[in-house]
Amino acid sequence: MSRLELKDVRKSFGTTEVLKGIDLTVEDGEFVAFVGPSGCGKSTLLRLICGLDEITAGQMAIDREIVNDVPPAKRGIAMVFQSYALYPHMSVAQNMGYALRLAGTPKAEIEQRVLAAAKVLRIADYLERKPRQLSGGQRQRVAIGRAIVREPRIFLFDEPLSNLDAALRVEMRIEIARMKERLGTTMIYVTHDQIEAMTLADKIVVLNAGRVEQVGSPLELYNAPVNRFVAGFIGSPKMNFLTLGARHGDSYALPGGEIALRAGLEGATTIGVRPEHLEIVEAGRSGTLGGTLTMTEHLGSDTYAYVALPGTEDLLVVRLSGERALKTNQKVGVALDPGMAHVFAADGTMLASARPVALEAA
């Protein structure tokens, strides 16, 4: 296990600065996920860590040793890419042990490491097969096993499951979670899939335009985002945002109604509410937002209702438990608990979180 430290790490390609001062610590044995929109710099940051690209400025250390100028092969890092990149003419065992053979590792040790990794990944029965005889999920296990046998200090994953179908992604997510518990090795995982990040990571790093917006546990980011960007990026369906209108005491006008917020929120311009914190009620009920139900999605365990509010083009998404029989194009009310609303200032910073982080440990 190893500790990774980044201090004011920057990366430029020509005159374009892609990473704009990254400060981050990944502790021993920690599983950290990098998330963010396309072009935010998460894959570039991963390439800097493994040494495939050079740092323009700043400092990177592994176990307090500065590695800015250390070549990739000597950093003790193994990387799993989006592409399996398996040799088609080699067996599973040969693919997994190839790097060890190149390094001159004794044959008996290679066989021992390959078998141990195969057992962890549940592919021990396929060691003599060729890649073409495997499913996509099995091939990705081989690619991960190829990294495990090297016994690296740090594992890096660059969107390893994005080429798999939905069912295989769930299966491989479970396998990676099991591997994480068994190996206890420091892992950094780049993904565009929030479910992967929320379910696998001990800590999530949210990147945006080359900067770190927030670092924290999955529940911390979900319940107490530091700004509107993080609030809107974390969560599926994403958070609903409503612009606050005229203020009357502690009450604010909203599309389709009015809501009373907690006192002391000077400078509030927007509120955010998770879909699960809204409820569909009969139209005209006092203290609700009036709108028109435009569409419903029935998913079995949940029903998503989409409500159009007057004066705004954005649809309000309401998550309802179980199957709900709702008629589209009817007038409805949307009940909103003010205590579950996130409140933002004009610059996007959080003024009040709906659920303080301290409550998570209670």
C-alpha positions as CSV (number, residue, x, y, z in Angstrom):
1,M,0.0,0.0,0.0
2,S,1.2,3.5,-0.7
3,R,0.3,7.2,-0.1
4,L,0.1,9.6,-3.0
5,E,0.5,13.3,-2.6
6,L,-0.1,16.0,-5.3
7,K,0.9,19.6,-4.6
8,D,-0.1,22.4,-7.0
9,V,0.2,20.0,-9.9
10,R,-0.3,21.7,-13.3
11,K,-0.3,20.4,-16.9
12,S,-0.3,22.5,-20.0
13,F,-0.3,21.5,-23.7
14,G,1.3,24.4,-25.4
15,T,-0.5,27.5,-24.2
16,T,-3.5,25.6,-23.0
17,E,-3.5,24.8,-19.3
18,V,-5.5,21.6,-18.7
19,L,-4.8,21.1,-15.0
20,K,-4.8,24.3,-12.9
21,G,-3.2,23.5,-9.6
22,I,-4.3,20.2,-8.2
23,D,-3.8,19.5,-4.4
24,L,-4.8,16.1,-3.4
25,T,-3.8,13.3,-0.9
26,V,-4.7,9.6,-1.5
27,E,-4.1,7.7,1.7
28,D,-2.7,4.1,2.0
29,G,-5.3,1.5,0.9
30,E,-7.8,4.2,-0.1
31,F,-10.1,3.8,-3.1
32,V,-10.5,7.2,-4.8
33,A,-12.7,7.9,-7.8
34,F,-12.1,10.9,-10.2
35,V,-15.4,12.1,-11.7
36,G,-16.3,15.1,-13.8
37,P,-17.6,16.1,-17.2
38,S,-15.7,15.4,-20.4
39,G,-12.6,17.5,-20.8
40,C,-12.3,18.3,-17.0
41,G,-8.9,16.7,-16.8
42,K,-9.5,13.4,-15.0
43,S,-7.8,11.2,-17.5
44,T,-4.9,13.7,-17.9
45,L,-4.4,13.6,-14.1
46,L,-4.3,9.8,-14.2
47,R,-1.7,9.8,-16.9
48,L,0.5,12.2,-14.9
49,I,0.3,9.9,-11.9
50,C,1.4,6.9,-13.9
51,G,4.1,8.9,-15.7
52,L,2.8,8.7,-19.3
53,D,2.7,12.5,-19.4
54,E,5.1,14.9,-17.7
55,I,4.0,17.4,-15.0
56,T,4.4,21.0,-16.2
57,A,4.6,22.4,-12.6
58,G,4.0,21.2,-9.1
59,Q,5.1,18.1,-7.1
60,M,4.0,14.5,-6.9
61,A,5.2,12.1,-4.2
62,I,4.6,8.4,-3.5
63,D,5.4,7.4,0.1
64,R,7.0,10.9,0.5
65,E,9.4,10.2,-2.5
66,I,9.2,12.8,-5.2
67,V,8.5,11.0,-8.5
68,N,8.2,13.9,-11.0
69,D,11.2,12.6,-13.0
70,V,10.8,8.8,-12.1
71,P,10.0,6.8,-15.3
72,P,6.7,4.9,-15.3
73,A,8.2,1.4,-15.0
74,K,9.9,2.4,-11.7
75,R,6.9,4.1,-10.0
76,G,5.4,0.8,-8.8
77,I,2.1,1.6,-10.5
78,A,-0.2,-0.7,-12.6
79,M,-2.8,0.7,-14.9
80,V,-6.0,-0.9,-16.3
81,F,-7.2,0.9,-19.5
82,Q,-10.6,1.1,-21.1
83,S,-9.4,-1.2,-23.8
84,Y,-8.5,-4.7,-22.8
85,A,-5.3,-4.8,-25.0
86,L,-4.9,-8.5,-24.7
87,Y,-2.6,-10.5,-27.0
88,P,-4.9,-12.7,-29.0
89,H,-2.3,-15.4,-29.7
90,M,-1.6,-15.9,-25.9
91,S,-3.6,-17.8,-23.3
92,V,-5.1,-16.0,-20.3
93,A,-2.2,-17.2,-18.1
94,Q,0.4,-16.0,-20.7
95,N,-1.3,-12.6,-21.0
96,M,-1.4,-12.1,-17.2
97,G,2.2,-13.2,-16.7
98,Y,3.7,-11.5,-19.7
99,A,5.1,-8.4,-17.9
100,L,6.6,-10.6,-15.2
101,R,8.3,-12.8,-17.9
102,L,9.8,-9.7,-19.5
103,A,11.1,-8.6,-16.1
104,G,12.9,-12.0,-15.7
105,T,10.7,-13.3,-12.9
106,P,11.2,-17.0,-12.3
107,K,8.6,-19.2,-14.0
108,A,7.4,-20.8,-10.8
109,E,6.8,-17.4,-9.2
110,I,4.9,-16.2,-12.3
111,E,2.7,-19.3,-12.2
112,Q,2.0,-18.7,-8.5
113,R,1.1,-15.1,-8.9
114,V,-1.1,-15.7,-12.0
115,L,-3.0,-18.4,-10.2
116,A,-3.5,-16.3,-7.0
117,A,-4.8,-13.4,-9.1
118,A,-7.0,-15.7,-11.2
119,K,-8.6,-17.0,-8.0
120,V,-9.3,-13.5,-6.7
121,L,-11.0,-12.6,-10.0
122,R,-12.7,-16.0,-10.4
123,I,-11.1,-16.9,-13.7
124,A,-8.9,-19.7,-12.6
125,D,-10.8,-22.1,-14.8
126,Y,-10.0,-20.1,-17.9
127,L,-6.2,-19.8,-17.7
128,E,-5.6,-21.9,-20.8
129,R,-8.2,-20.2,-23.0
130,K,-7.4,-17.5,-25.6
131,P,-9.1,-14.1,-25.3
132,R,-11.5,-14.8,-28.2
133,Q,-13.0,-17.6,-26.1
134,L,-13.9,-15.2,-23.3
135,S,-16.8,-12.8,-22.8
136,G,-16.2,-9.1,-22.4
137,G,-16.4,-9.3,-18.6
138,Q,-14.0,-12.1,-18.5
139,R,-11.5,-10.2,-20.8
140,Q,-11.7,-7.2,-18.5
141,R,-10.9,-9.6,-15.5
142,V,-7.8,-10.8,-17.4
143,A,-6.7,-7.1,-18.0
144,I,-7.2,-6.4,-14.2
145,G,-5.4,-9.7,-13.4
146,R,-2.5,-8.6,-15.5
147,A,-2.1,-5.6,-13.2
148,I,-2.6,-7.6,-10.0
149,V,0.3,-10.0,-10.7
150,R,2.7,-7.1,-10.8
151,E,1.9,-6.4,-7.1
152,P,1.9,-2.6,-7.6
153,R,1.9,0.0,-4.9
154,I,-1.0,1.8,-6.6
155,F,-3.7,0.6,-9.1
156,L,-5.0,3.0,-11.7
157,F,-8.2,2.4,-13.6
158,D,-9.2,4.5,-16.6
159,E,-12.9,3.9,-17.2
160,P,-12.4,0.1,-17.3
161,L,-16.0,-0.8,-17.6
162,S,-17.2,1.7,-20.2
163,N,-17.0,-0.9,-23.0
164,L,-19.3,-3.4,-21.2
165,D,-23.1,-3.7,-21.4
166,A,-25.2,-2.7,-18.4
167,A,-25.4,-6.2,-16.9
168,L,-21.7,-6.8,-17.2
169,R,-20.9,-3.4,-15.7
170,V,-22.9,-4.4,-12.6
171,E,-21.1,-7.8,-12.4
172,M,-17.7,-6.3,-12.8
173,R,-18.5,-3.5,-10.3
174,I,-19.1,-6.3,-7.8
175,E,-15.9,-8.0,-8.7
176,I,-13.8,-4.8,-8.3
177,A,-15.5,-4.2,-4.9
178,R,-14.5,-7.7,-3.8
179,M,-11.0,-7.2,-5.1
180,K,-10.7,-3.9,-3.3
181,E,-11.5,-5.7,0.0
182,R,-9.2,-8.6,-0.6
183,L,-6.1,-6.7,-1.8
184,G,-6.4,-3.5,0.3
185,T,-4.1,-1.7,-2.3
186,T,-4.3,2.0,-3.0
187,M,-6.6,2.5,-6.0
188,I,-7.5,5.4,-8.2
189,Y,-10.5,5.0,-10.5
190,V,-11.5,7.4,-13.3
191,T,-15.2,7.0,-14.4
192,H,-18.0,9.0,-16.0
193,D,-20.5,6.6,-14.2
194,Q,-21.7,8.1,-10.9
195,I,-23.0,4.7,-9.8
196,E,-19.5,3.2,-10.0
197,A,-18.0,6.2,-8.1
198,M,-20.7,6.2,-5.4
199,T,-20.7,2.4,-4.8
200,L,-16.9,1.7,-5.1
201,A,-15.1,4.7,-3.7
202,D,-14.1,5.6,-0.2
203,K,-13.5,9.2,-1.5
204,I,-14.6,11.0,-4.6
205,V,-12.7,13.8,-6.3
206,V,-15.0,16.1,-8.4
207,L,-13.1,17.8,-11.2
208,N,-14.3,20.7,-13.3
209,A,-12.3,22.6,-15.9
210,G,-8.9,21.5,-14.5
211,R,-9.7,22.2,-10.9
212,V,-10.9,20.2,-7.9
213,E,-14.4,21.3,-6.9
214,Q,-14.8,19.1,-3.9
215,V,-13.2,16.0,-2.2
216,G,-15.2,13.9,0.1
217,S,-17.0,10.6,0.8
218,P,-19.9,9.7,-1.6
219,L,-22.6,10.6,1.0
220,E,-20.8,13.9,1.9
221,L,-20.9,15.0,-1.7
222,Y,-24.5,13.9,-2.1
223,N,-25.8,15.5,1.1
224,A,-23.5,18.5,1.5
225,P,-22.1,19.7,-1.8
226,V,-20.0,22.8,-1.5
227,N,-21.5,24.5,-4.6
228,R,-24.1,24.2,-7.3
229,F,-21.8,22.4,-9.8
230,V,-21.2,19.5,-7.4
231,A,-24.8,19.5,-6.4
232,G,-25.9,19.2,-10.0
233,F,-23.3,16.7,-11.0
234,I,-23.7,14.2,-8.2
235,G,-26.9,12.3,-8.2
236,S,-29.1,10.6,-10.7
237,P,-31.6,11.9,-11.6
238,K,-29.8,15.2,-11.0
239,M,-30.9,17.8,-8.5
240,N,-33.8,20.1,-9.4
241,F,-32.9,23.8,-9.3
242,L,-35.4,26.6,-8.9
243,T,-34.7,30.4,-9.1
244,L,-36.0,32.3,-6.1
245,G,-38.2,35.3,-6.9
246,A,-39.4,38.2,-4.8
247,R,-38.9,37.8,-1.0
248,H,-41.6,38.5,1.6
249,G,-40.0,38.0,5.0
250,D,-38.6,34.4,5.0
251,S,-40.8,33.4,2.1
252,Y,-39.7,33.5,-1.6
253,A,-41.8,33.4,-4.8
254,L,-41.1,30.3,-6.9
255,P,-42.6,29.1,-10.2
256,G,-46.1,27.9,-9.3
257,G,-46.1,29.0,-5.7
258,E,-44.2,30.3,-2.7
259,I,-41.9,28.7,-0.1
260,A,-40.7,29.7,3.3
261,L,-37.0,29.1,3.9
262,R,-35.0,29.2,7.1
263,A,-33.8,32.6,8.4
264,G,-30.4,34.1,7.9
265,L,-30.0,33.2,4.2
266,E,-28.9,36.6,2.9
267,G,-27.9,36.5,-0.8
268,A,-29.9,33.4,-1.6
269,T,-30.8,33.2,-5.4
270,T,-31.4,29.5,-6.0
271,I,-32.6,26.4,-4.2
272,G,-31.9,22.8,-5.1
273,V,-34.1,19.8,-4.2
274,R,-33.4,16.1,-4.8
275,P,-36.1,14.3,-6.7
276,E,-36.7,12.0,-3.8
277,H,-37.5,14.9,-1.5
278,L,-40.5,16.0,-3.6
279,E,-44.0,14.5,-3.6
280,I,-47.0,14.7,-6.0
281,V,-50.2,15.9,-4.4
282,E,-53.5,17.2,-5.5
283,A,-53.5,20.6,-7.3
284,G,-54.3,23.7,-5.3
285,R,-53.1,22.4,-2.0
286,S,-51.7,25.2,0.2
287,G,-47.9,25.5,0.4
288,T,-47.2,23.5,-2.8
289,L,-46.0,24.4,-6.3
290,G,-48.6,24.1,-9.0
291,G,-47.8,22.6,-12.4
292,T,-48.7,20.2,-15.2
293,L,-47.6,16.5,-15.2
294,T,-46.1,16.0,-18.6
295,M,-44.6,12.5,-18.5
296,T,-44.0,9.5,-16.2
297,E,-41.3,6.8,-16.2
298,H,-42.2,3.5,-14.6
299,L,-39.2,1.6,-13.4
300,G,-40.9,-0.9,-11.1
301,S,-39.3,0.0,-7.8
302,D,-39.6,3.8,-8.6
303,T,-41.7,6.1,-10.7
304,Y,-40.3,9.3,-12.1
305,A,-42.8,12.1,-12.7
306,Y,-41.9,15.2,-14.8
307,V,-43.8,18.4,-13.9
308,A,-43.8,21.6,-16.0
309,L,-44.0,24.7,-13.8
310,P,-45.2,28.0,-15.1
311,G,-42.6,30.5,-16.2
312,T,-39.8,28.0,-16.6
313,E,-38.7,25.6,-19.4
314,D,-37.0,23.1,-17.0
315,L,-39.1,20.1,-15.9
316,L,-39.2,19.3,-12.2
317,V,-38.3,15.7,-11.6
318,V,-40.1,13.9,-8.8
319,R,-39.0,10.4,-7.6
320,L,-41.9,8.4,-6.2
321,S,-41.6,5.0,-4.5
322,G,-43.1,2.0,-6.3
323,E,-45.7,2.0,-9.1
324,R,-47.9,5.1,-9.2
325,A,-50.8,5.5,-11.6
326,L,-50.7,9.1,-12.7
327,K,-52.4,10.7,-15.7
328,T,-50.3,13.0,-17.9
329,N,-51.4,16.5,-18.8
330,Q,-53.2,16.9,-15.5
331,K,-52.7,19.7,-13.0
332,V,-50.9,18.6,-9.9
333,G,-49.2,20.1,-6.9
334,V,-45.6,19.4,-5.9
335,A,-45.0,19.3,-2.1
336,L,-41.6,20.5,-1.1
337,D,-40.0,20.2,2.4
338,P,-38.0,23.4,2.9
339,G,-35.8,21.6,5.4
340,M,-34.5,19.4,2.5
341,A,-33.7,22.3,0.2
342,H,-30.1,23.3,-0.6
343,V,-29.7,27.0,-0.9
344,F,-27.2,28.7,-3.2
345,A,-25.8,32.3,-3.7
346,A,-25.5,34.0,-7.1
347,D,-21.9,32.7,-7.5
348,G,-23.0,29.1,-7.0
349,T,-21.6,28.7,-3.5
350,M,-23.7,26.8,-0.9
351,L,-25.4,28.9,1.7
352,A,-27.2,26.1,3.5
353,S,-27.1,22.3,3.0
354,A,-30.2,20.2,3.3
355,R,-28.5,17.6,5.4
356,P,-25.4,18.5,7.5
357,V,-22.6,16.0,7.2
358,A,-22.5,15.6,10.9
359,L,-25.8,13.7,10.7
360,E,-24.3,10.9,8.7
361,A,-22.4,9.5,11.7
362,A,-25.4,9.8,14.0
